[in-house]
Amino acid sequence: MGCGTSIATETQGKSMETAMKAAVLIQRWYRRYIARLEMRRRYTWNIFQSIEYAGEQDQLQLSSFFSFMLDNFTQLNGNGPDLISQLLDPLVDPWLDRETCYNQIHVPESYTGPRLSFPLSVSDTSALLSAFKEQQTLHARYALQLLYETKKLLKQMPNIIHLSTSYIKDITICGDLHGRLDDLLLIFYKNGLPSADTPYVFNGDFVDRGKKSMEVVILLFAYLLLYPDSMHLNRGNHEDHIMNLRYGFTKEVMQKYKTHGHEMLKLFQDIFSLLPVATVIDGKILIVHGGISDQTDLDFLSSIERHKVKSALRFPRHSVGQLDIGQSCRQAKRTRSTDASRPSSSRSQSKNQGTPSLRSDSTPHTLQVPFLDSLSSVPAPSPAQHEREWKQIVDILWSDPKTQEGCSPNTFRGGGCYFGPDVTQRLLLRHGLQLLIRSHECKQEGYELCHGGQVITIFSASNYYEEGSNRGAYVKLGRELVPRFYQYQVSRSTRKLTLTQRVRAAEGSALRALKEKLFAHRCELMAGFLQCDRNNTGSVSVSEWAQVLESVLRLDLPWRTLRPHLTRLAPDGSVDYPSCFEDMGPGNPLPQVAPNLAETLFRYRTDIEIIFNIIDKDHSGLISAEEFRHTWRLFSAHLGVDINDRAIDDLARSIDFNKDGSIDFTEFLEAFRVVHKLDSKDQHLSGKMDGEKC
Amino acid sequence: MCTRRSERLSTRSTTRPTAPWTSGELVRRQAAQEIGTIIYSLGCFPSQKDLHDFIAKVEEDHTGYIHLDKFLPAMTKVLQEHKFPPISEDLLLQAFEALDKEKKDYLDPEELTKYMTQEGEPFTQEEMEEMLTALADHRNQIHYKDVVSQMTIKPDK
């Protein structure tokens, strides 16, 4: 009452107002801070994705290289490296049973892992779960039997599996796992183990990239054998033996199973090609790994022999023959060898395959076939049966949805198509479907809807690019067929990482990868810069810098935003472009090698590794010096790189360390790893917050 | 930045199963988020209300889409007029001090939470959790003086 009270109230009022103003200020500031982080997270994401897809594109270019090699070097009469015979090796029909010799494998007393008994029971799958949680490896004897049984089962399955929700409550659909055992275990924990009451569909890409691909597939196959009516696996683009050579599954198998790995890999090759390619629920929901194209025809897809498409990266053989221009005798030879190599299948449907027709059509249009750094024009073969089948499957496994209408080749990945909402609409209408569920692309939240809700992307490998980069998710469908999403994230540390720490870690990783890309294209980039900088001042404008990068690297990235991380500015605001390459240097002292040879080797490390892996049939890690020389000569000839024979010989000699004529190519390739000189400065996560750079 | 970005929709994060997706509202909310991110990255410090006003001006008839041809001139104007100027370190400190009623030089999580979630333009639970994780030290106290100097963003060159 009186003045005292009113002053107190006024002061109180004022202080409340101040508090409110203060709060607003802090909120504004903080939100802005988070938005900056979001920006960094976004471009980090872009970098990872671009590089990932560029890698896949390289992969497909590599396979075109193989095809051309086949055509041009068949004449070598055994003088060529074993690469040729490897690629020419007849596509063995998986219908022919390989020797089942796992019974003869001795399991020592000391083995404490699961001892499976077939047919499998719940105790077997439980034993597998516990064993894998304890980091144990399943003995080869049981692994092999598991794989044989899986193959037998898959042979009986149709190309497209039809499921119904009438007798079950909910179906759970999971996306890419990529060898992440933790994510699979987390899904089982949250959602329940597969059983008659808990049906699952796993939508491909079980292997590659992650370190536990073997464990993941063993579990998936075990549950498949145990509950064949409730467990369903779709093929993904990584269920492909050539992809496995590049992306880690082959290596993992050989490391975990030194003696029997080779046999397992052959089995995997068969199994992967025998996996069904699509699942349909209640005739309304289509589930495929990648997507669709405007050519996708589910009826045709049901009728083909899916196992004939071993790999997206081996073009249909006879069409390769047709690409061979102007050498008719070679063509004739090829026809004979192709025919002889194709074993007679016992399946009636193969009757219509017959001899590939080798009509010499004067084809109206040309095919642009990329190989490595260039494009070649070749008359397009007429679409023969095999090629149609190959394309149907590749489209299903490799396509991505996009917002624009229409259907165009997926040049980003190098295979499959980009399909627009109209393509989706048309397909769904044609087959009476209402929804397309697919995977194949990593999504921040583990899932994403597009095409007006008609397409769902589901991705189940959390932290795919880096710790904290994304969540994983799975989707459940009940009888009403309304999708419900469940997210999760595997966390390696017990302490919760802040957003800042996660962004920072991922960003660091992405930037390193990007810098390596720059380094790998150093010569080309410098040439580009010098074109803009005629007076050799050492600087170009920011626009020019961005343009050069984009045209050489062809990664659709926000270069201007990334500039501060990649290069310095000169005092006048222009880009000091030589500083792009300052941070990178060769790791181990290189064997005596000319700089451009080194750069080429560095850039094509992965491709070369794949080629060597193919030559190295017994996966010993060694090839002969002669094979090395031949391969390298062929490779560089196609690259158009001018490397003289002396340089190659010297190189071969210098890396044949024990002078026994064989080269450990893993060691050799290690030499071409680069290091980041600023590594030590960048790494510690000191404090929780991160001052802005620049 | 290309038009592709403003067209792309990404779903909001949730920790519980989401209801079937319906268009309209969700789309508009995301537009606000995306535009906010862009504006913040350009060095501006708008409030939520500022953002909503801005979006209302440039949005394409409540579809949730924002075209570059409308956005660019509006944004350029904002930058030229310094409409949403940055917050200086001093001002930020004063703000924290205003909330620190007991003048103890730090805030308890409860105090901060109360203000951030009840006053001004309240934080969502997610935003609050993230802020606390980031700012609180091992004693679970927010020593704002240290935090502010670490976090203040220098004006872009």
Interface residues (C-beta under 8 A of the other chain):
Chain A: S15 T18 A19 M20 K21 A22 A23 V24 L25 I26 Q27 R28 W29 Y30 R31 R32 Y33 I34 A35 R36 E38 M39 R42 T403 K443 Q444 E445 Y447 E448 L449 C450 G452 G453 R471 K476 V482 P483 R484 F485 Y486 Q487 K496 T498 L499 T500 P558 G687 K688 M689 D690 G691 E692 C694
Chain B: M1 R4 E7 R8 L9 S10 T11 R12 S13 T14 T15 P17 T18 P20 W21 S23 G36 T37 I39 Y40 S41 C44 F45 P46 S47 Q48 I87 L91 L92 Q94 A95 F96 A98 L99 Y115 M116 E119 G120 E121 P122 F123 E127 E130 M131 T133 A134 L135 V147 Q150 M151 I153 K154 D156 K157
